[in-house]
Amino acid sequence: MATWQRFESEAPALASQVRARFEAAETHILATLRGDGSPRVSGSEVSFLNGDLSFGSMPGAVKALDLRRDGRCAIHAHPGTDGDAKVAGVASEVTGAEKAAYTTGTEPPGDFHAFRLEIGEAVFTGVEADELVITFWRPGRPVETVRRR
């Protein structure tokens, strides 16, 4: 697993593409695991703070409860004509004094959950000519590209 900062240092071009896709829209799709292991998808916003990809939720939201129980998750950026980005890994909740560093000023009034993602995989999918181009990164490994017709 790796921080966003490590992803940027190991795969700067891919990290830039993935970040641009996330920053192009306000909301994205977060997939978490329910208590019975089945998937749950929820809308979520992401931020890039303190070298991390971070996101939050309202207090007591089921996605937050899912992540507290099992941090494994994936976030799919709102797709665009310039490509499709996904990250997957393990979310951990930011609490206490450290939580203030994970605020953007756009949180609703009152309390909220803040999470940061330890990245296990980042993927960018695009189309070049008549090929589907899938570029992915995993911590400690070189960027890999698969082309499909």
N, C-alpha and C positions, 0 to 999 in steps of 0.2 A: 504494500500500500504506500501511497505517496501523497504529499501535499500538492496543491495547485502549483506552488512555487517550484517544487521539484520537477513537475511535469513541464513547466515552462523552461527550466534549465536543460532538461534532457531532450525535449522535442519542441523547440521554440516555434517553428513554422506551424506545426500541427496545433499546438496550444493556442496560437494566434487565431487560426481558423475556427477552432471550437469556441473560444471566447467570443469572437465576433458574432457567431451564430446565437449564442446565449444573450448577448447584449442587443441583438436586433429586435427582440420582442420582450415584453414585460413578463408574461407567464409561460410556464413550461409544464411538462408532465413528470411528476415524481411517482415512481413505483416503489411500494413498500411491501412487506410481508405481514399478512394478518396472523393472528395467533394460531390458526389452523394450517398455516403455510401457503394459503392461496394468495394471489396477488391483489393489491389494492392500488388504484391509480388516483392521484389527486393533483389539482393544480398547485403550482408553487412558483415563487419568484426566487432568483438566485442573485448573489452578490459576490464580488471578488474582494475580500478583505483580509489584510494581514497575511498574505501569501496563501490563503485558503479559498476554495469555492465554498460559500456558505449559503444557508437558506433558513427560513423560520416557519413558524406556524402560530396560530392562536392557541391560547392555553387549553389544554385538554383535548385538542383535535385528535381524531383517530390516527392520522398519519404520524403525529408526534408520539402517541402511545405505541404505535407499531415500532417506530425507530428506537424508543427507549428499551423495548423488549428485544429487538433484533435490528441492529443498525444497517444490515445489508439493504441496499437500495440502488436504483438507477434513475437518472434524470435525462429526459429526452427534450432537447431544445425545440422550441416551436419551429417547425420546418419552414424553409424558404426556398426560393428558386436558386439560391447560391449554395445549397447543400443542407445536410442534415447532420446534427451532432448529438452524441450521447456520451454520458459518463456513468460509470458504475463503481461502487465501492462500499465502504462502511461509514455511516454517519455517526458522529458522536456529539452529544449535547454539550454546549458551552454554557457554563453556569457561573454563579458567583461574580466576583469582581471582573473576571475575564470577559463576561458577557457584554459589558459596556463597549468593548472594542469590536463587537460584532453587530453593532447597530448602524443603520444607514440614515436614520432620521425619517424613514418612511413607514416605520412600524405603527400599527394602530395604538391608540392610547392604552395604557395598562400593561400588564405582563404579556410575555410571549415566550415561545421556545426558540432557541437559536441552535443551529447545528452546523458543523463543518464536515466536509467530506474527505475521507482518506480514499484516494483514487486507486482503483485496481485496474481500470481500463478506460481509455478514451477513444472514441471512434468518430470519424468524419466521413460521410458518404456523399459523393457528388457524381455528376455526369460529365464526361468529357467525350465529345463527338458521339460515337455510338456505344460507349462503354460506361458501365457502372464502376466507379472507382471507390474502393473502401480502404481508408487509411486508418491504422490503429496503433496504439501505444499501450504498453504495459510497463510498470516500473522496472528499471534495470535492463530493459531490452530495447533494441533499436526499433525505430518506427518501421512498420511493415505495410505494404500496399498490395491489395488484391484487385485485379481487373476482371470484370465479367462482361461478356457481350450479350 
